[in-house]
Amino acid sequence: MSSGIEPSGPESTIAAAQQWFRPSGVYLNTASCGLPPDPSVEALLEALRAFRAGESDVPGFDVPVAQARQQYARLVGVDPGRVAVGPQVSVFLGMVAASLPDDAEIIVAAGDFTSVTFPFAAQRRFRLREVPLESIADAVGPSTTAVAVSAVQSADGRIADLDGIVTACRTHDALSILDLTQAAGWLDVRAADFDVTVCSGYKWLLAPRGTAFLTIGRPELLDSFVPVHAGWYAGADRWDSIYGLPLRLADDARRFDVSPAWHSWVGAAPALRLLADLGAPQLARHAVRLADSFRAALGLPPAGSAITSITLLPGAGERIAAAGISAAMRAGRLRLSFHLHNTQHDVDAAADALRGLVVLD
């Protein structure tokens, strides 16, 4: 399925892609929920019309699932055979956590999103160490079993020291487990560099909710995790393994697949094609330029992230609403996120609405 966009240079390609988005106002809330491009909406409407008419091609839903898997692999720089599909990040991390030994030492970032931390805490058999984000690499030692951290923090857009974490984990033979939910789609990150990555699709990947990915960085790790959610969709030949034993799972990361919510993946495939065609480096340049331009307009230093978080003075909320700006309050601060569909006009509108109402901390 084509995105309908032919690459023709960094700026013109971004501009061409923006024609597929239709926000009603200034939408700066991708970190909560991404905007679907037109090809995704059109594919969903077509699938829903067939659903209503009783004309759905059930085996045919494997096609958008396979397309989404392939395009996500392109975007994050990993072989498609290392990618599993499922509904949510916490489902995959729960599987990983269930496969770790008793009394494992797990290092997590203080204040990280709980879909990253709760699957490990809920086991009640690990030693969890919650450390500041900037100290994670230094905290890894001989007793560390795994590091589980978001590449980009949901609350404020801070980026983890990914190179430092990978080096520290390799030095001490610890698993590097990375959540890309607030990163993949704008941050140029290679999933193959990490032992495990997970990512929900409904934010920066512009897909419907109910889409998520798992990647396994090294082939030898495939047998390290028990596919506790295994069902027919994890079978080596899924349409020939829907009844009876013996167990016959796929020999690659598909063994960790969770049966997909079909229509969600219909919408996911075109969005991921669009993002993969543009490429992470170009998406990162665009998003960070806009976010830092917004910060500069308010007298704030650059942060180098597509997500920015600011403290507001009283009355700012009313100004934001009156200006038609969509953003989110997280951890007591206003969180704004800049993605593919955003332009300098959005930056100027948000800065004008907030000028004089921001605490310069």
Secondary structure, 3 states (H helix, E strand, C coil): CCCCCCCCCHHHHHHHHHHHCCCCCEECECCCCCCCCHHHHHHHHHHHHHHHCCCCCCHHHHHHHHHHHHHHHHHHCCCHHHEEEECCHHHHHHHHHHCCCCCCEEEEECCCCHHHHHHHHCCCCCEEEEECHHHHHHHCCCCEEEEEEECECCCCCCECCHHHHHHHHHHCCCEEEEECCCCCCCCCCCHHHCCEEEEECCCCCCCCCCCEEEEECCHHHHHHCCCCCCCHHHECCHHHCCCCCCCCECCCHHHHCCCCCHHHHHHHHHHHHHHHHHCHHHHHHHHHHHHHHHHHHCCCCCCCCCEEEEEECCCHHHHHHHCCEECEEECCEEEEECCCCCCHHHHHHHHHHHCCCEECC
